[in-house]
Each structure stands twice: as structure tokens, then as C-alpha cells.
Amino acid sequence: MSDSQLDGPIDPEQARLLLGKAEAAAVDLRDAEAMAQGHAPGAVMVEGDDLAAAAEKAQAGKDIPILVFCEDGERSERAAAELNEAGTEAAAVDGGWSKWASTGQPIQPASEDEYSGPDLSKTPGV
């Protein structure tokens, strides 16, 4: 993956495509209650302050970048910068969870069951 794909916060549509093609993994900074209301498919919740462990779990052994979610995108920008400084390619999702949900992106229910929604790797209507 080229660095240009993750230059600064990325929009939810680009994030959806990267996640759908397994070219990125997601971590979510929101708490368990917020995650229980729904999250990006496959997103891993950050337990406590262990961002690095959540990123590693989300990557599942693959060398792919991390997309970071928070409620509105502010905390995720700081977390993405922290991951980049530690050597893990990362970017915040622009507007965070609020923008992801408001733009109609797929939402996985709280359970860790296999995601069964629309194909994330395809542009809607194509």
C-alpha cells in the first residue's frame, strides 16, 4: 500500500473500501457501551490505553495499515499519529464514527459474529 493512500485522515468511503479489500484493519477508541451500539465491521476496541495491542490484534498477523475510529475524529488523529511514530502505518477516519454512520457505511452489531452485510469492497450500485 502506498503512503499516499493514508495521507492524513481518510474519508469513510475510502476507509470502507480499504477494509472491504482487507487492505487495512480498524481499531475503535470508543468505550464498550458505544461499541455495543455498532461499529465498523471487524473493528477492534482499544482496551484501556493499549492502542498498540489493539492494532496488533486488528492486523491479525498481516502487515496492513490501521484505520482509527473515535466518536468525531479528533482523538483518532492523535492515536493514528502515535501509531505512525511507533512504526505502524495508520490514519484516522475523517469525522470518526459519527461521519461513518451518518454517511450510510456498514455497521456491524455488537456481537463478534461474522459480518453479513453488504460487500465493503464494492462501491454501492456497482
TORVEX-734148 format. One record per atom (N, C-alpha, C): atom name; x, y, z. Coordinates in steps of 0.02 Angstrom, whole numbers, plus 32768, in hexadecimal, padded with zeros to 4 digits. Layout:
<rs>
+----+------+------+------+
| at |    u |    v |    w |
+----+------+------+------+
| CA |    X |    Y |    Z |
...
+----+------+------+------+
</rs>
This chain:
<rs>
+----+------+------+------+
| at |    u |    v |    w |
+----+------+------+------+
|  N | 802B | 7FC5 | 8000 |
| CA | 8000 | 8000 | 8000 |
|  C | 802D | 803D | 8000 |
|  N | 801E | 806D | 7FD6 |
| CA | 8047 | 80A9 | 7FD4 |
|  C | 8035 | 80D7 | 800C |
|  N | 8066 | 80FF | 8022 |
| CA | 805A | 812E | 8058 |
|  C | 8024 | 8161 | 8046 |
|  N | 801D | 8171 | 8007 |
| CA | 7FEE | 81A4 | 7FF2 |
|  C | 7FA6 | 8190 | 8001 |
|  N | 7F97 | 814F | 8005 |
| CA | 7F53 | 813A | 8015 |
|  C | 7F40 | 814D | 805D |
|  N | 7F70 | 8155 | 8088 |
| CA | 7F62 | 8165 | 80CE |
|  C | 7F80 | 81A8 | 80E2 |
|  N | 7F80 | 81D7 | 80B4 |
| CA | 7F9B | 8219 | 80C2 |
|  C | 7F67 | 8242 | 80E7 |
|  N | 7F6D | 8245 | 8129 |
| CA | 7F3D | 826B | 8151 |
|  C | 7EFD | 8243 | 815C |
|  N | 7ECC | 8261 | 817C |
| CA | 7E8C | 823E | 8186 |
|  C | 7E6E | 822A | 8143 |
|  N | 7E50 | 81F0 | 8141 |
| CA | 7E31 | 81D9 | 8103 |
|  C | 7DE5 | 81D9 | 810B |
|  N | 7DC3 | 81E3 | 80D4 |
| CA | 7D7A | 81E6 | 80D7 |
|  C | 7D5C | 81A0 | 80E1 |
|  N | 7D20 | 819D | 80FC |
| CA | 7D01 | 815D | 810B |
|  C | 7CFA | 812F | 80CE |
|  N | 7CED | 814B | 8094 |
| CA | 7CE6 | 8120 | 8058 |
|  C | 7D28 | 80FE | 8048 |
|  N | 7D5F | 8123 | 804A |
| CA | 7DA0 | 8105 | 803E |
|  C | 7DB0 | 80D1 | 8074 |
|  N | 7D9F | 80E1 | 80B2 |
| CA | 7DAA | 80B1 | 80E8 |
|  C | 7D83 | 8071 | 80DC |
|  N | 7D44 | 8077 | 80C7 |
| CA | 7D1B | 803D | 80B9 |
|  C | 7D3B | 8011 | 8084 |
|  N | 7D54 | 8030 | 804F |
| CA | 7D73 | 800A | 8019 |
|  C | 7DB2 | 7FE6 | 8032 |
|  N | 7DDB | 8008 | 8058 |
| CA | 7E18 | 7FE9 | 8072 |
|  C | 7E08 | 7FAF | 80A1 |
|  N | 7DD7 | 7FB8 | 80CC |
| CA | 7DC3 | 7F82 | 80FA |
|  C | 7DA6 | 7F48 | 80D3 |
|  N | 7D7D | 7F57 | 80A2 |
| CA | 7D5C | 7F23 | 807B |
|  C | 7D8B | 7EF9 | 8052 |
|  N | 7DC2 | 7F18 | 803C |
| CA | 7DF4 | 7EF4 | 8015 |
|  C | 7E2B | 7ED6 | 8041 |
|  N | 7E21 | 7EDB | 8083 |
| CA | 7E52 | 7EC3 | 80B4 |
|  C | 7E96 | 7EE4 | 80AA |
|  N | 7E96 | 7F23 | 8094 |
| CA | 7ED3 | 7F49 | 808B |
|  C | 7EE1 | 7F76 | 80C7 |
|  N | 7EB6 | 7F71 | 80FA |
| CA | 7EBE | 7F96 | 8138 |
|  C | 7E94 | 7F71 | 816D |
|  N | 7EA3 | 7F81 | 81AC |
| CA | 7E7D | 7F67 | 81E4 |
|  C | 7E67 | 7FA2 | 820E |
|  N | 7E35 | 7F99 | 8238 |
| CA | 7E1A | 7FD1 | 825F |
|  C | 7E1F | 7FC6 | 82AA |
|  N | 7E2E | 7FFC | 82CD |
| CA | 7E29 | 7FFE | 8316 |
|  C | 7DFA | 8036 | 8328 |
|  N | 7DD7 | 802E | 835F |
| CA | 7DA5 | 805F | 8375 |
|  C | 7DB6 | 8074 | 83BC |
|  N | 7DBC | 80B5 | 83C6 |
| CA | 7DCD | 80D0 | 8408 |
|  C | 7D91 | 80D9 | 8435 |
|  N | 7D55 | 80CF | 841B |
| CA | 7D1A | 80DA | 8444 |
|  C | 7D13 | 80A2 | 8479 |
|  N | 7CEB | 80B0 | 84AC |
| CA | 7CE4 | 807F | 84E2 |
|  C | 7CB6 | 8045 | 84CF |
|  N | 7CB3 | 8014 | 84FB |
| CA | 7C8C | 7FD7 | 84ED |
|  C | 7C42 | 7FE7 | 84E1 |
|  N | 7C27 | 8016 | 8505 |
| CA | 7BE0 | 8027 | 84FC |
|  C | 7BD4 | 8043 | 84B6 |
|  N | 7C00 | 806F | 849F |
| CA | 7BF9 | 808B | 845C |
|  C | 7C03 | 8055 | 8427 |
|  N | 7C34 | 802A | 8431 |
| CA | 7C40 | 7FF4 | 8402 |
|  C | 7C04 | 7FC5 | 83FE |
|  N | 7BE2 | 7FBB | 8436 |
| CA | 7BA9 | 7F8E | 8437 |
|  C | 7B6F | 7FA9 | 840C |
|  N | 7B6F | 7FE9 | 8400 |
| CA | 7B3C | 8007 | 83D5 |
|  C | 7B4C | 7FFC | 838B |
|  N | 7B89 | 7FE6 | 837D |
| CA | 7B9E | 7FD8 | 8338 |
|  C | 7BE3 | 7FF5 | 832C |
|  N | 7C05 | 7FD9 | 82FA |
| CA | 7C48 | 7FEF | 82E9 |
|  C | 7C57 | 7FDB | 82A1 |
|  N | 7C8E | 7FF5 | 8287 |
| CA | 7CA2 | 7FE1 | 8244 |
|  C | 7CB1 | 7F96 | 8244 |
|  N | 7C9D | 7F73 | 8210 |
| CA | 7CA9 | 7F2B | 820E |
|  C | 7CF2 | 7F18 | 821C |
|  N | 7CFA | 7EEC | 824C |
| CA | 7D3D | 7ED3 | 825D |
|  C | 7D65 | 7F00 | 828B |
|  N | 7D4A | 7F39 | 82A0 |
| CA | 7D70 | 7F67 | 82CB |
|  C | 7D7E | 7F46 | 830E |
|  N | 7DBA | 7F53 | 8328 |
| CA | 7DCF | 7F39 | 8369 |
|  C | 7DCE | 7F73 | 839A |
|  N | 7DAF | 7F69 | 83D3 |
| CA | 7DAC | 7F9D | 8407 |
|  C | 7DF0 | 7FA1 | 842B |
|  N | 7E05 | 7FDE | 8438 |
| CA | 7E42 | 7FE9 | 845F |
|  C | 7E31 | 7FDE | 84A8 |
|  N | 7E51 | 7FAD | 84C8 |
| CA | 7E46 | 7F9F | 850E |
|  C | 7E74 | 7FCB | 8538 |
|  N | 7E58 | 7FF2 | 8565 |
| CA | 7E81 | 801F | 858D |
|  C | 7EA4 | 8051 | 855F |
|  N | 7EE4 | 8055 | 8567 |
| CA | 7F0B | 8083 | 853C |
|  C | 7F3A | 805C | 850F |
|  N | 7F2D | 801C | 8504 |
| CA | 7F5C | 7FF2 | 84DE |
|  C | 7F4D | 7FF3 | 8493 |
|  N | 7F5B | 802C | 8475 |
| CA | 7F50 | 8036 | 842E |
|  C | 7F79 | 8006 | 8404 |
|  N | 7FB8 | 7FFC | 8417 |
| CA | 7FE4 | 7FD0 | 83F0 |
|  C | 7FC9 | 7F88 | 83F0 |
|  N | 7FB0 | 7F70 | 8429 |
| CA | 7F96 | 7F2C | 842C |
|  C | 7F57 | 7F26 | 8401 |
|  N | 7F2C | 7F58 | 8402 |
| CA | 7EEF | 7F57 | 83D9 |
|  C | 7F02 | 7F56 | 838F |
|  N | 7F34 | 7F7E | 837C |
| CA | 7F4A | 7F81 | 8336 |
|  C | 7F65 | 7F3D | 8321 |
|  N | 7F8C | 7F1F | 834C |
| CA | 7FA8 | 7EDD | 833C |
|  C | 7F71 | 7EA8 | 8335 |
|  N | 7F40 | 7EAB | 8361 |
| CA | 7F08 | 7E7C | 835D |
|  C | 7EE1 | 7E87 | 831D |
|  N | 7ED5 | 7EC6 | 830B |
| CA | 7EAF | 7ED6 | 82CE |
|  C | 7ED3 | 7EBE | 8290 |
|  N | 7F15 | 7EC4 | 828F |
| CA | 7F3C | 7EAF | 8255 |
|  C | 7F3D | 7E64 | 824C |
|  N | 7F33 | 7E3F | 8280 |
| CA | 7F31 | 7DF6 | 827F |
|  C | 7F6C | 7DD8 | 8257 |
|  N | 7FA7 | 7DF2 | 8265 |
| CA | 7FE2 | 7DD6 | 8245 |
|  C | 7FF2 | 7DF1 | 8200 |
|  N | 7FC8 | 7E1C | 81E6 |
| CA | 7FD4 | 7E39 | 81A4 |
|  C | 7FF5 | 7E7D | 81AA |
|  N | 801E | 7E8E | 817B |
| CA | 803F | 7ECF | 817A |
|  C | 8014 | 7F00 | 8153 |
|  N | 7FDE | 7F16 | 8173 |
| CA | 7FB0 | 7F45 | 8154 |
|  C | 7FA7 | 7F82 | 8182 |
|  N | 7F96 | 7FBA | 8165 |
| CA | 7F8D | 7FF6 | 818E |
|  C | 7F4F | 7FF1 | 81BB |
|  N | 7F4E | 801D | 81EC |
| CA | 7F17 | 8021 | 821C |
|  C | 7EEF | 805F | 8210 |
|  N | 7EAD | 8058 | 820E |
| CA | 7E7F | 8091 | 820B |
|  C | 7E63 | 809A | 8251 |
|  N | 7E67 | 80D7 | 826A |
| CA | 7E54 | 80E4 | 82AF |
|  C | 7E12 | 810B | 82B2 |
|  N | 7DE4 | 80F1 | 82D9 |
| CA | 7DA3 | 8111 | 82E4 |
|  C | 7D9F | 812C | 832C |
|  N | 7D7E | 8164 | 8334 |
| CA | 7D66 | 817D | 8374 |
|  C | 7D22 | 819A | 8366 |
|  N | 7D05 | 81BF | 8392 |
| CA | 7CC1 | 81D9 | 8387 |
|  C | 7CBF | 820C | 834E |
|  N | 7CEE | 823D | 8350 |
| CA | 7CEB | 8274 | 831F |
|  C | 7D2A | 827F | 82F6 |
|  N | 7D5C | 8257 | 8301 |
| CA | 7D9A | 825B | 82D9 |
|  C | 7DD4 | 827E | 82FA |
|  N | 7DC9 | 82A2 | 8331 |
| CA | 7E00 | 82C6 | 8351 |
|  C | 7E30 | 8298 | 8375 |
|  N | 7E18 | 826E | 83A1 |
| CA | 7E43 | 8240 | 83C6 |
|  C | 7E65 | 820F | 8397 |
|  N | 7E42 | 81FC | 8362 |
| CA | 7E5F | 81CB | 8334 |
|  C | 7E9A | 81E8 | 830E |
|  N | 7E9A | 8229 | 8301 |
| CA | 7ED4 | 8247 | 82E0 |
|  C | 7F12 | 8243 | 830C |
|  N | 7F0A | 8250 | 834D |
| CA | 7F42 | 824A | 837B |
|  C | 7F5A | 8201 | 8380 |
|  N | 7F2A | 81D2 | 8383 |
| CA | 7F3C | 818B | 8388 |
|  C | 7F5F | 8174 | 8349 |
|  N | 7F48 | 818A | 830F |
| CA | 7F69 | 8177 | 82D0 |
|  C | 7FB1 | 8191 | 82CF |
|  N | 7FBA | 81CF | 82E6 |
| CA | 7FFE | 81EB | 82E9 |
|  C | 802A | 81C2 | 8318 |
|  N | 800E | 81AC | 8350 |
| CA | 8033 | 8182 | 8380 |
|  C | 8048 | 8140 | 835F |
|  N | 801A | 8120 | 833B |
| CA | 802B | 80E2 | 831A |
|  C | 8060 | 80ED | 82E4 |
|  N | 805A | 8122 | 82BD |
| CA | 808C | 8131 | 8289 |
|  C | 80D1 | 813C | 82A8 |
|  N | 80D4 | 8160 | 82E0 |
| CA | 8113 | 816C | 8302 |
|  C | 8132 | 812B | 831B |
|  N | 8107 | 80FA | 832C |
| CA | 8120 | 80B9 | 8345 |
|  C | 812F | 8089 | 830C |
|  N | 8125 | 809F | 82CD |
| CA | 8137 | 8075 | 8294 |
|  C | 80FE | 804E | 8274 |
|  N | 80C0 | 805A | 828B |
| CA | 8086 | 8039 | 826D |
|  C | 8062 | 806C | 8242 |
|  N | 805B | 805E | 8202 |
| CA | 8038 | 808C | 81D5 |
|  C | 7FEF | 8092 | 81EB |
|  N | 7FD8 | 80D0 | 81F3 |
| CA | 7F94 | 80DB | 820C |
|  C | 7F79 | 811E | 81F4 |
|  N | 7F36 | 8122 | 81F2 |
| CA | 7F14 | 8161 | 81E3 |
|  C | 7ED2 | 8162 | 8208 |
|  N | 7EBD | 819E | 8219 |
| CA | 7E7C | 81A7 | 8238 |
|  C | 7E47 | 81A7 | 8201 |
|  N | 7E0B | 8190 | 8213 |
| CA | 7DD2 | 8195 | 81E6 |
|  C | 7DB4 | 81DA | 81F1 |
|  N | 7DB2 | 8202 | 81BC |
| CA | 7D99 | 8247 | 81C0 |
|  C | 7D52 | 8248 | 81DB |
|  N | 7D48 | 8270 | 820F |
| CA | 7D06 | 8276 | 822D |
|  C | 7CF5 | 823E | 825D |
|  N | 7D21 | 820C | 8262 |
| CA | 7D17 | 81D5 | 8291 |
|  C | 7CD8 | 81AD | 8286 |
|  N | 7CC2 | 818D | 82BB |
| CA | 7C87 | 8163 | 82B9 |
|  C | 7C49 | 8189 | 82A3 |
|  N | 7C43 | 81C7 | 82BA |
| CA | 7C08 | 81EF | 82A9 |
|  C | 7C00 | 81F6 | 825E |
|  N | 7C36 | 8206 | 823C |
| CA | 7C33 | 820F | 81F3 |
|  C | 7C2A | 81CB | 81D0 |
|  N | 7C4C | 8197 | 81E9 |
| CA | 7C44 | 8154 | 81CD |
|  C | 7BFA | 8141 | 81CD |
|  N | 7BDA | 8147 | 8206 |
| CA | 7B94 | 8133 | 820C |
|  C | 7B66 | 8161 | 81E4 |
|  N | 7B73 | 81A2 | 81E4 |
| CA | 7B46 | 81D1 | 81C2 |
|  C | 7B4B | 81CD | 8176 |
|  N | 7B82 | 81B0 | 815D |
| CA | 7B89 | 81AA | 8114 |
|  C | 7B73 | 8165 | 80FB |
|  N | 7B53 | 813F | 8127 |
| CA | 7B35 | 80FF | 8113 |
|  C | 7B66 | 80C6 | 8109 |
|  N | 7BA0 | 80CB | 8129 |
| CA | 7BD1 | 8094 | 8124 |
|  C | 7BB8 | 8058 | 814D |
|  N | 7BCE | 801C | 813D |
| CA | 7BB7 | 7FDF | 815F |
|  C | 7BC8 | 7FE0 | 81A9 |
|  N | 7B9A | 7FC7 | 81D0 |
| CA | 7BA2 | 7FC4 | 8219 |
|  C | 7B9A | 7F7C | 8230 |
|  N | 7BCC | 7F65 | 8255 |
| CA | 7BC9 | 7F22 | 8271 |
|  C | 7BA9 | 7F25 | 82B6 |
|  N | 7B7D | 7EF7 | 82C5 |
| CA | 7B60 | 7EF6 | 8308 |
|  C | 7B94 | 7EE6 | 833C |
|  N | 7B80 | 7EEE | 837A |
| CA | 7BAE | 7EE6 | 83B2 |
|  C | 7BCE | 7EA1 | 83B6 |
|  N | 7BAA | 7E6E | 83A1 |
| CA | 7BC7 | 7E2A | 83A6 |
|  C | 7C02 | 7E24 | 8377 |
|  N | 7C2C | 7DF5 | 8385 |
| CA | 7C66 | 7DEA | 835B |
|  C | 7C58 | 7DB7 | 8324 |
|  N | 7C17 | 7DAB | 8317 |
| CA | 7C05 | 7D7E | 82E0 |
|  C | 7C21 | 7D97 | 829F |
|  N | 7C29 | 7D6B | 8270 |
| CA | 7C41 | 7D7D | 822E |
|  C | 7C15 | 7DB3 | 8210 |
|  N | 7C33 | 7DE6 | 81F3 |
| CA | 7C0D | 7E1B | 81D3 |
|  C | 7BE6 | 7E00 | 8198 |
|  N | 7BA7 | 7E11 | 8192 |
| CA | 7B7F | 7DF6 | 815C |
|  C | 7B5D | 7E2D | 8133 |
|  N | 7B76 | 7E6A | 8137 |
| CA | 7B58 | 7EA1 | 8112 |
|  C | 7B72 | 7EA5 | 80CB |
|  N | 7B6A | 7EE0 | 80AC |
| CA | 7B80 | 7EE8 | 8066 |
|  C | 7BCB | 7EE0 | 805F |
|  N | 7BE0 | 7ED0 | 8023 |
| CA | 7C27 | 7EC8 | 8013 |
|  C | 7C49 | 7F0B | 8019 |
|  N | 7C75 | 7F12 | 804A |
| CA | 7C96 | 7F52 | 8057 |
|  C | 7CC5 | 7F67 | 8020 |
|  N | 7CDC | 7F38 | 7FF8 |
| CA | 7D0E | 7F47 | 7FC6 |
|  C | 7CF1 | 7F63 | 7F85 |
|  N | 7CB1 | 7F66 | 7F81 |
| CA | 7C91 | 7F7E | 7F43 |
|  C | 7C6E | 7FC1 | 7F4F |
|  N | 7C72 | 7FEC | 7F1E |
| CA | 7C4F | 802B | 7F21 |
|  C | 7C05 | 801D | 7F19 |
|  N | 7BDA | 803B | 7F44 |
| CA | 7B92 | 802E | 7F3F |
|  C | 7B78 | 803B | 7EF8 |
|  N | 7B4D | 8011 | 7EE1 |
| CA | 7B2F | 8018 | 7EA0 |
|  C | 7B59 | 8000 | 7E66 |
|  N | 7B94 | 7FE4 | 7E75 |
| CA | 7BC0 | 7FCC | 7E3F |
|  C | 7BBC | 7F82 | 7E3B |
+----+------+------+------+
</rs>
